[in-house]
């Protein structure tokens, strides 16, 4: 399942919001960061796949 643009924006906001990050523990922050990195990698791979088919 791909994240919607709104969900990705929400994750980015969480990653950059120091007040929210303060309330999260380290494990939760790492999870958010991994989700964003994984999503970006999936997007990159899909773009490469689309380019290779064109």
C-alpha positions in Angstrom: 0.0 0.0 0.0 1.4 3.4 -1.0 1.1 6.4 1.3 -1.0 9.2 0.0 0.6 12.6 -0.5 -1.3 13.8 2.6 0.0 10.9 4.7 3.6 11.6 3.5 3.2 15.3 4.3 2.0 14.4 7.8 5.0 12.1 8.4 7.4 14.9 7.2 5.7 17.4 9.5 6.1 14.9 12.4 9.7 14.4 11.6 10.3 18.2 11.6 8.1 19.2 14.5 10.3 19.4 17.5 7.4 19.6 20.0 5.9 16.4 18.7 9.3 14.7 18.5 9.9 15.6 22.1 6.8 13.7 23.1 7.8 10.6 21.0 10.4 8.2 22.2 13.5 7.4 20.2 11.9 4.2 18.8 8.9 6.1 17.4 11.1 8.7 15.9 13.2 6.0 14.2 10.1 4.4 12.8 8.8 7.7 11.3 12.2 8.3 9.7 12.3 4.7 8.3 8.8 5.1 6.9 9.8 8.3 5.1 13.0 6.7 3.8 11.2 3.6 2.6 8.5 5.6 0.9 11.1 7.7 -0.9 13.0 4.6 -2.0 9.8 3.0 -3.3 8.9 6.2 -5.2 12.5 6.3 -6.7 12.2 2.7 -7.8 8.8 3.2 -9.4 10.1 6.2 -11.3 13.1 4.2 -12.5 10.7 1.4 -13.6 8.5 3.9 -15.5 11.5 5.5 -17.2 12.9 2.1 -18.2 9.5 1.1 -19.8 9.3 4.4 -21.8 
